[in-house]
Amino acid sequence: MKWYNDMTEQQKQSFQKVIAVCVVASIIILLIPIVMHFFL
């Protein structure tokens, strides 16, 4: 994780935002079929 420690604070914050968006997007993508299955 040397590359992460070499980042500036602003780079770390934007990197964490990207990770958060990816996690949220993957959860939504996984939940859509489950939700559709319950309602249809």
N, C-alpha and C positions, 0 to 999 in steps of 0.2 A: 504493500500500500504506500510505497514511497512517493508515487506520482500524486496520490491524494494529499499527502503531507506537504508536498511542494506547491500546492494550489494556494492562491490568495483567498481571503475570507469570502469575497464576492463570488469567486469561482466555485467555492465550496457550497455556498447558498444556492446558486443556480443549478449546480450538480444535484443537490438534494431535491430541488424542485422537479427536475427531470425524472429522478428516481421515483418520487411520490406520484407524478403523473402516470408513469409506466405501471406502477403498482395498482393505482385506482383504475386505469384502463383495463388491465388484465382481470381485475375482480369483476368489473362491469361485463366484460366479454364472457367470463365464466358464468355470471349470474343470469344473463339474458335467456339462455336456453332453459334454465331451471324455472325462471319466472313465467316464460311462455308455456312451459309444460303444465304449470299450476293453473293458469288462466284459460288455456285452450283445451 
